[in-house]
Amino acid sequence: MNAMTRRLLVGTAAVSMTLSLAACGLNDPSSSGPTNKTIGLLLPERASSTRYESFDKPLIEASVAGLCTKCTIDYANADGDEGNQKQQFDDMLARGVKVILLDAVNAKSTAPWVEAANKKGAKVVAYDRLAAGNVAAYVSFDNRRTGELQGQALLDALGPKAGNAQVVMVNGAESDPNAADFKLGAHKTLDGKVKSIAYEQSGEWKPEVAAQKMTEAIGKLGKNGFQAVYSANDGMAASIIETLKKAGIDNVPVGGQDASLDAVQRVLTGEQAYTIFKPFRPETDAAANIAVYLVKGLDVTSIATAITDSNGAQIPSMLLSPIVVTKPRINDTIIAGGLYTAAQICDGPRASACKAANIQ
């Protein structure tokens, strides 16, 4: 077991231990708190990232069930529509939900939502991205660090060509504060280490928009006018890679984020240079633990591991560490971390690539 594997497993175990210890007594029927034990879960979309339906939702449901036998989950997905999510939020408040885990479609617009919830005695937990307003807590990864790791992985993929490289950047949605942090982190690493960022636009977390931006970049710069592409997530990276293929462009490293199964398979076959693995279970466990604390009427500052400043408000937070995944690291990160099995990654067309990478 190498050092990275040890850090991954020890880090995950440490978070799990913290949450397990913190959860002691949460199922005690004598514990005080609101009588409504429903926890709202609002996730933002399904199209650009498969993680929400495949991991976040089922893992949060399982973790809440393990911590609170009387708690239930009220779930909705906004499918990328801010207005739809606002209606879902309002509907939950009308049903008397007292704790809402919110992964906002547009995190900049949520302050009035949070204020309305607070007036009704409901608590909002910002999940995965920091929602505007006086939220009760925030659970996510260190997003600026994520961007730094993305930038460094792109430099590593370029190798000695980095200093003369022109880079295309396709960022996440401008309405998402996480995207701003990813962008800042990536620039911190890339600026001064590459020749220039030759083209930079938002892909809005939409694969079809990312494809349009990549087509625009090719038209502006020419097929030989750039040497690497930064994509803020894997969903956009997939469409960017397809656009490059259609244009007859190869040997241009493209990176992403989220460790979706198709992205890990592209990393395996060399179509994608890297992805970022943000272990879902520690994040979902932390979110569930905080939600159950709040639904029981307990103080979350006792289990917070950080404080996040949000326009002057000090938000109790849990911020976790992401991991870079390249082909040599698939075994030690994705498989060792339990995200996917070798069988899932090594389906028919990729069997030979798995054998060559000693994944079995």
C-alpha positions in Angstrom: 0.0 0.0 0.0 1.6 3.3 -1.0 1.5 6.6 0.7 -1.4 8.0 -1.4 -3.5 4.9 -0.6 -2.8 5.3 3.1 -3.8 8.9 3.1 -7.0 8.2 1.2 -8.0 5.3 3.5 -6.8 7.0 6.7 -8.5 10.3 5.8 -11.8 8.6 5.0 -11.6 6.5 8.2 -10.9 9.6 10.3 -13.9 11.4 8.9 -16.1 8.3 9.4 -14.8 7.9 13.0 -15.5 11.5 13.7 -19.0 11.2 12.4 -19.7 7.9 14.1 -18.5 9.4 17.5 -20.5 12.5 16.9 -23.6 10.5 16.0 -23.7 8.7 19.4 -27.0 9.3 21.1 -28.7 10.7 18.0 -31.2 7.9 18.0 -31.9 8.3 21.7 -35.7 8.6 21.9 -35.4 11.0 24.8 -33.4 13.5 22.7 -35.1 16.9 22.3 -35.7 18.7 19.0 -38.4 19.4 16.4 -41.1 16.8 16.1 -40.9 16.9 12.3 -38.0 14.5 11.5 -38.1 15.1 7.7 -34.9 16.2 6.0 -35.2 17.9 2.7 -32.6 17.1 0.0 -32.5 19.3 -3.1 -29.9 18.4 -5.7 -29.3 20.6 -8.8 -29.2 18.4 -11.9 -28.6 15.1 -13.6 -27.3 15.9 -17.2 -23.8 17.2 -16.7 -22.8 15.0 -13.7 -24.0 11.5 -12.9 -22.9 11.8 -9.3 -26.1 13.3 -7.8 -28.4 10.4 -8.6 -25.8 7.6 -8.5 -24.0 8.6 -5.3 -25.2 11.7 -3.4 -28.8 10.8 -3.1 -28.5 7.1 -2.1 -25.6 7.6 0.2 -27.2 10.5 2.1 -30.4 8.5 2.4 -28.5 5.5 3.8 -26.4 7.6 6.2 -29.5 9.5 7.6 -31.3 6.1 8.0 -28.3 4.8 10.0 -28.2 7.9 12.3 -31.9 8.5 12.8 -34.5 5.7 12.6 -37.4 8.2 12.8 -36.0 10.6 10.1 -37.2 10.5 6.5 -35.9 12.2 3.3 -38.0 14.5 1.1 -36.1 14.5 -2.2 -36.2 16.6 -5.4 -33.9 17.2 -8.3 -34.1 20.6 -10.2 -32.7 19.3 -13.5 -30.7 22.4 -13.8 -33.7 24.8 -13.6 -33.4 27.5 -10.9 -37.1 28.3 -10.9 -37.9 24.6 -10.5 -35.6 24.4 -7.5 -37.1 27.5 -5.9 -40.6 25.9 -6.2 -39.2 22.6 -4.7 -37.7 24.6 -1.8 -41.0 26.5 -1.2 -43.0 23.3 -1.4 -40.7 21.7 1.3 -41.2 24.7 3.6 -45.0 24.5 3.0 -44.9 20.8 4.1 -43.1 21.8 7.3 -39.7 20.5 6.6 -37.3 21.9 9.2 -33.9 21.0 7.7 -33.1 21.3 4.0 -29.8 20.1 2.4 -29.5 22.5 -0.5 -27.1 22.0 -3.5 -28.2 25.1 -5.4 -28.5 25.5 -9.1 -27.7 29.2 -8.7 -26.0 29.6 -5.4 -25.9 33.4 -5.7 -29.7 33.8 -5.7 -30.5 31.8 -2.5 -30.3 34.5 0.2 -34.1 35.2 0.1 -34.8 31.5 0.2 -32.6 31.0 3.3 -34.2 34.1 5.0 -37.7 32.7 4.3 -36.7 29.4 5.8 -35.1 31.0 8.9 -38.3 33.0 9.5 -40.2 29.7 9.5 -37.7 28.1 11.9 -36.2 25.9 9.2 -32.5 25.4 8.8 -30.7 25.3 5.5 -27.4 23.4 5.0 -25.4 24.4 2.0 -24.3 21.1 0.4 -21.4 20.8 -2.0 -21.5 24.5 -3.0 -21.9 27.5 -0.7 -25.4 29.0 -1.0 -25.9 32.7 -0.4 -27.6 33.7 2.9 -27.3 32.9 6.5 -27.1 29.1 6.2 -26.8 26.9 9.3 -23.8 24.9 8.0 -21.8 24.1 4.9 -20.4 20.8 3.7 -18.1 20.5 0.7 -14.6 19.9 -0.5 -11.8 22.5 -0.5 -12.8 23.9 -3.9 -9.8 26.2 -4.5 -7.5 23.3 -3.7 -9.5 21.3 -6.3 -8.7 23.9 -8.9 -5.0 23.9 -8.0 -4.9 20.1 -8.4 -6.6 20.3 -11.7 -4.1 22.9 -12.9 -1.1 20.9 -11.7 -2.4 17.7 -13.3 -2.7 19.6 -16.6 0.9 20.8 -16.2 2.0 17.2 -15.5 0.2 16.0 -18.6 2.0 18.6 -20.7 5.4 17.8 -19.2 8.2 19.8 -20.7 5.8 21.3 -23.3 4.1 23.3 -20.5 6.1 26.4 -20.8 5.2 27.0 -24.4 1.6 25.7 -24.2 -1.5 27.6 -25.1 -4.4 26.5 -22.9 -8.1 26.5 -23.5 -10.2 26.8 -20.3 -13.9 25.8 -20.1 -15.1 26.8 -16.7 -18.2 25.9 -14.7 -21.3 28.1 -14.4 -20.7 31.6 -13.3 -23.7 31.3 -10.9 -21.8 28.6 -9.0 -19.3 29.8 -6.3 -17.6 26.5 -6.6 -16.8 27.2 -10.2 -15.2 30.5 -9.3 -13.0 28.7 -6.7 -12.0 26.0 -9.2 -11.1 28.7 -11.7 -9.1 30.7 -9.1 -7.2 27.6 -8.1 -6.5 26.5 -11.6 -5.2 30.0 -12.5 -3.0 30.1 -9.5 -1.3 26.9 -10.7 -1.3 27.6 -14.5 -0.5 31.3 -14.7 3.2 31.8 -15.3 3.7 28.1 -15.9 2.1 28.0 -19.4 2.6 30.4 -22.3 -0.9 31.7 -22.0 -4.6 31.0 -21.4 -5.5 31.5 -25.1 -9.3 31.1 -24.7 -11.5 31.0 -21.6 -15.2 30.8 -21.4 -17.9 29.3 -19.1 -19.4 26.0 -20.2 -22.2 26.5 -17.7 -21.9 22.9 -16.5 -23.6 21.9 -19.7 -21.9 19.4 -22.1 -23.6 20.9 -25.1 -22.4 24.4 -24.2 -18.9 23.1 -23.6 -18.9 21.6 -27.1 -20.0 24.9 -28.5 -17.2 26.7 -26.7 -14.6 24.1 -27.8 -15.8 24.5 -31.4 -15.4 28.3 -31.0 -11.9 27.9 -29.6 -10.8 25.7 -32.5 -12.2 28.3 -34.9 -10.4 31.1 -33.2 -7.1 29.5 -32.5 -6.8 26.9 -35.2 -6.3 23.1 -34.8 -2.7 23.6 -33.8 -3.2 26.8 -31.8 -3.6 25.1 -28.4 -1.9 22.3 -26.5 -4.2 21.5 -23.6 -7.8 21.9 -22.4 -8.9 22.6 -18.9 -12.5 21.4 -18.3 -14.1 22.1 -14.9 -15.9 18.8 -14.8 -16.1 15.4 -16.5 -19.5 15.9 -18.2 -18.1 18.9 -20.1 -14.8 17.1 -20.7 -16.6 14.2 -22.5 -18.2 16.6 -25.0 -14.9 18.5 -25.4 -13.1 15.3 -26.2 -15.7 14.3 -28.7 -15.5 17.7 -30.3 -11.7 17.4 -30.6 -12.1 14.0 -32.2 -14.6 15.3 -34.8 -12.1 18.0 -35.7 -9.3 15.5 -36.1 -7.3 16.8 -33.1 -5.5 14.4 -30.9 -2.6 14.4 -28.4 -4.2 17.3 -26.6 -4.6 16.5 -22.9 -8.1 17.3 -21.4 -8.8 17.1 -17.7 -12.0 17.0 -15.7 -13.5 16.5 -12.3 -16.0 14.2 -10.5 -14.6 10.8 -11.3 -17.6 9.7 -13.2 -17.4 6.1 -14.4 -17.1 7.1 -18.1 -14.4 9.6 -17.2 -12.3 7.0 -15.3 -12.7 4.8 -18.3 -11.4 7.6 -20.6 -8.5 8.2 -18.2 -7.8 4.4 -18.5 -7.7 4.5 -22.3 -5.8 7.8 -22.5 -8.6 9.9 -23.9 -8.7 12.0 -20.8 -5.6 13.0 -18.9 -7.0 13.0 -15.4 -10.1 13.5 -13.2 -10.6 14.6 -9.6 -11.9 12.1 -7.1 -13.8 13.7 -4.3 -14.8 10.7 -2.1 -18.5 10.8 -1.9 -19.1 8.9 1.3 -17.2 11.3 3.6 -19.1 14.2 2.1 -22.5 12.6 2.2 -21.8 11.2 5.8 -20.9 14.7 6.9 -24.0 16.2 5.3 -26.3 13.6 6.9 -24.7 14.0 10.3 -25.1 17.8 10.3 -28.7 17.4 9.0 -29.6 14.9 11.8 -27.9 17.2 14.4 -30.1 20.1 13.3 -33.3 18.0 13.1 -32.6 16.9 16.6 -32.1 20.6 17.7 -28.4 20.1 18.5 -25.5 22.6 18.0 -23.5 21.7 14.8 -20.5 23.9 15.9 -19.4 20.9 18.1 -18.8 18.7 15.0 -17.7 21.4 12.5 -14.1 21.1 11.4 -13.8 24.6 9.8 -15.4 28.0 9.6 -16.3 29.6 6.2 -16.8 33.3 5.8 -19.9 34.1 3.8 -20.3 37.9 3.4 -19.3 38.3 7.0 -21.3 35.4 8.4 -19.2 32.7 10.0 -20.6 29.4 8.8 -19.8 26.1 10.6 -18.3 23.9 7.9 -16.9 20.5 7.0 -14.3 20.8 4.1 -12.8 17.7 2.7 -9.7 17.0 0.5 -9.9 15.9 -3.2 -7.6 13.5 -5.0 -6.1 13.6 -8.5 -6.7 10.4 -10.6 -4.4 9.6 -13.5 -4.1 6.1 -15.2 -1.4 4.8 -12.8 -3.5 5.9 -9.8 -6.8 4.2 -10.7 -6.0 1.2 -8.5 -4.9 3.2 -5.5 -7.7 5.8 -5.6 -10.9 4.8 -7.4 -10.7 1.1 -6.6 -9.1 1.3 -3.2 -11.6 4.0 -2.3 -14.5 1.8 -3.2 -16.0 4.1 -5.9 -16.0 1.5 -8.6 -14.9 -2.1 -9.0 -12.4 -3.3 -11.5 -15.2 -5.2 -13.2 -17.2 -1.9 -13.7 -14.3 -0.1 -15.2 -13.0 -3.0 -17.3 -16.0 -3.8 -19.4 -15.5 -5.5 -22.8 -13.9 -2.7 -24.9 -11.6 -1.7 -22.1 -10.4 -5.2 -21.0 -7.1 -5.0 -22.7 -6.4 -1.4 -21.4 -7.1 -2.7 -17.8 -4.8 -5.6 -18.3 -2.0 -3.3 -19.5 -2.6 -1.0 -16.5 -2.7 -4.0 -14.1 -6.3 -3.4 -13.1 -8.1 -6.6 -12.4 
